[in-house]
Amino acid sequence: MGRLLLISDDLARTGRLARSLGPARRCTVQDLYDDAVPSGQPDLIVGDVARLTSEAITRLQRMLEPLRAVGAPFLLLTHGNAARAEVQGRLLSPTDILPAMSVLERLLDRIDRLQEVGGSAVAARMADEARLFFDRTFFSGRTVTPEYASIGTGLIARAVQQCGIRDWIQAVQRFDEATHRHCLIVTGMAAAFAAKLGFIDLDSYRLTKAALLHDVGKTRISKTILNKPGRLTDDEMAVMRTHAALGYDMLVGSGFSPEMLQVVRSHHEMLDGSGYPDGLRAEEIPDLVRLVTICDIYGALIERRSYRAPMPGREAYGIVQSMTGRLDADLVAAFRPVATAFDPAGAINI
């Protein structure tokens, strides 16, 4: 069982919490107003601070900085006015937020989930932050803006740069929400693809941002279809296929560039005209769309589904490579180093 560091502005209250978590969890309680540096590296940091004053936030930031730099996730417990505390808590960029009055079982479950790193600790923390970003931006009902998209693009690009695509995929595969999982996998793949192609920063940013946005229309699809524990029927698939046009309609007029809008609308188009929603053919499909489409298809193949296990990277790349005439063969060949980096065997024989 991992080590927990609980940071507190009330040692008696947090001490009771530590004891209630049980003897199997190695808990250390740190006084927020003690200037001593916490010893050792925790696997999880829990902030149990009832009064998030400006001084408290400053002290927390100072205390958290060296601990989170090496990958420890941070769970913030809120007290009192939950909405106000959550707004204040956002300044600390927590991995997750939970009301302190939650039943103990819920708290224990959240702690266990945050400690299941499934890859590097840094990748797990960043993946949790990205999932939370998707929840509060794309799935909250608020308008998606270029500014929000830029935040998510930077977050995922940094994660893949620091952790590598393999640890990123392993961390994201933990998530139950299929749409979150897929979008984060595809965006990570796009960031890695841009690096392998040697893109300059601006072009790398464009590709990663396009991948982040590509499935935004799925936020308008019923969750009973999105999260169905099995294959979709023909009718359900017809509804699912509306997501590309829905995403375009969502973003048009919101300040996004034409190239971003085309990726959202056209990422299921195929060079032979067999794709949707517009049946575009080769010369009508820009390179940015072609790049995202390859990441999208490969990402769908390697991700866990309710009705099948993740496909090995070698096998998934073979399927992508076999789509001659539908995908850009030169770009598929250029994608090989990304698939090689992900595949557990470390190599893909072509």
Stockholm file with secondary structure:
# STOCKHOLM 1.0

chainA/1-350         MGRLLLISDDLARTGRLARSLGPARRCTVQDLYDDAVPSGQPDLIVGDVARLTSEAITRLQRMLEPLRAVGAPFLLLTHGNAARAEVQGRLLSPTDILPAMSVLERLLDRIDRLQEVGGSAVAARMADEARLFFDRTFFSGRTVTPEYASIGTGLIARAVQQCGIRDWIQAVQRFDEATHRHCLIVTGMAAAFAAKLGFIDLDSYRLTKAALLHDVGKTRISKTILNKPGRLTDDEMAVMRTHAALGYDMLVGSGFSPEMLQVVRSHHEMLDGSGYPDGLRAEEIPDLVRLVTICDIYGALIERRSYRAPMPGREAYGIVQSMTGRLDADLVAAFRPVATAFDPAGAINI
#=GR chainA/1-350 SS CCEEEEEESCHHHHHHHHHHTCTTSEEEEEETTCCSCCCSCCSEEEEECSCCCHHHHHHHHHHHHHHHTTTCCEEEEECSSHHHHHHHHGGGCCSEEEETTSCHHHHHHHHHHHHCCSSCHHHHHHHHHHHHHHHHHTSSSSCCCHHHHHHHHHHHHHHHHHHCHHHHHHHHTTCSCHHHHHHHHHHHHHHHHHHHTTCCHHHHHHHHHHHHHTTGGGGGSCHHHHTCSSCCCHHHHHHHTTHHHHHHHHHTTTTCCHHHHHHHHHTTCCTTSCCSSSCCCGGGSCHHHHHHHHHHHHHHHHSCBTTBCCCCHHHHHHHHHHCBTTBCHHHHHHHHHHHHHHSTTSCCCC
#=GC SS_cons         CCEEEEEESCHHHHHHHHHHTCTTSEEEEEETTCCSCCCSCCSEEEEECSCCCHHHHHHHHHHHHHHHTTTCCEEEEECSSHHHHHHHHGGGCCSEEEETTSCHHHHHHHHHHHHCCSSCHHHHHHHHHHHHHHHHHTSSSSCCCHHHHHHHHHHHHHHHHHHCHHHHHHHHTTCSCHHHHHHHHHHHHHHHHHHHTTCCHHHHHHHHHHHHHTTGGGGGSCHHHHTCSSCCCHHHHHHHTTHHHHHHHHHTTTTCCHHHHHHHHHTTCCTTSCCSSSCCCGGGSCHHHHHHHHHHHHHHHHSCBTTBCCCCHHHHHHHHHHCBTTBCHHHHHHHHHHHHHHSTTSCCCC
//
